[in-house]
């Protein structure tokens, strides 16, 4: 596991409390984003950095992580940790590093995603194993190890959970598992001050970039939903949100 940081003063938070506005401020809070080298993870990390959070992004590809840190700019408080969510030892090492920060974890956003399209007939077991390890077991382990820190600070866990397309059985299995993981975690932490949100990301029919010509939401739109859930007043929780692009509607 390796780490690298871009330091500097925080950017002004976009949702600082003002004139009775009771949205949750993110300025100075510690936010961890898995899959931070991917398009969705990067968009979430940049949004958090823009809001003044101290962001730690995790992924297994160092080049992608460096691009995320570079995109945040020199004034953002952001660092990366190389971490393969499919590895128990790397997840444990990353979690141990994070829990040594000078404050509890306030935000944990899961965006890591491995997708290999297979049905039942002819499906490759090795691909199923990889999707299970990264999409489901990895978030389970990271959540498990950071949960004491999240409880200490009354934190927020967000699962970004793409919806599988018809016939994509292996991926659908892991994504159904993530939904169950989020639901059961929410039940476990009830009354502890920790909030749990799931952003379900689906596709709509049309001439889009998704498989079978289906259109999927942009990463920035997914990040906006994550930020909306995080900034809700502490007295409420967005437990589930369903996001899909609208067929035939341009940007």
Buried (B, 14 or more C-beta within 10 A) or exposed (E): BEBEEBEEEBBEBBBEEEEEEEBBBBBEBBBBBBBBBBBBBBBBBBBBBBBBBBBBBBBBEEEBBBBBBEBBBEEBBBBBBBBBBBBEEBBBBBBEBBBEEEEBBBBBBBBBBBBBBBEEEEBEEEBBEBBBBBBBBBBBBBBEBBBEBBBBBEBBBBBBBBBBBEBBBBBBBBBBBBBEBBBEBBEEBEEEBBBBBBBBBBBBEBEBEBBEEBBBBBBBBBBBBBBBBBBBEEEEBBEBBEBBBEEEEEE
